[in-house]
Amino acid sequence: MRRQLIKRYFITGLLIWVPLAITTWVLTMIIGTMDQSLHLLPAAIHPRTVLGFDIPGSGAILTLLIILLTGVIAANFIGQRLVVWWERLLARIPVVNSIYNSVKQVSDTLFSSSGNAFRKALLIEYPRRGAWTIAFLTGRPGGEMARHLAGEYVSVYVPTTPNPTSGFFLMLPRSEVVELEMSVDTALKYVISMGVVAPPPPRVAGLSGGSMINRNS
């Protein structure tokens, strides 16, 4: 009895400290990486020169300011011309152009306000009939794929658990996809936790399931 009690307390402590430790570790790595942007500053205005000591996180603030300033510049006509010139320059460099274009296509899809990537959490029957899993809407099949698929199809991403960065890309008939009310963040938590962190009940009382995905998606 005492051993079970000690084990229970120990596991409870782990459940508190492990997420906190991992969160601290990840934030430390991110802030440490962003602090490297301080090397862009002239030595005369470096915080270590001005104040005599380093300020943790000052590089993160500088990085955010650089990103914001870049967005402001790129949003006007002159900035857009500079971006086009820069992309044309990178397109002429072997190897670099393929890497840059691939990353840019993914980032445009994920971060563009007009994109459809990971905008909806879905429920699909996969990998066999009778088995269901969480998926995310990524768009519609295009190009040559669209010509070979009869009817309306949607492109979905099925993440693996507990690492959602790997998964499977599927093209499914629209009629076989069920849209869920839960947000993408909630669905990701559900996947990462391997089903332990259950999503909250639907907002509408008595609603037992999702509905077929909207045709305008």
FENNORKA-V230320 format. One line per field, one symbol per residue. phi: phi as a letter, one per 20 degrees, with the letter a starting at -180 (. if undefined). Layout:
phi->???
This chain:
phi->.ffffffffffffffeefffffffffffffffffffffffffgfdfgfffdnbedgnfffffffffffffffffeefffffffffffffffeegmfffffffffffffffdffefdflececcceaebfndcbeccfdqcfcmfgffedeneccecddfecedffdrcdcdcfgfeddedffffffffffffelnfeffffgfefneeaecffffef
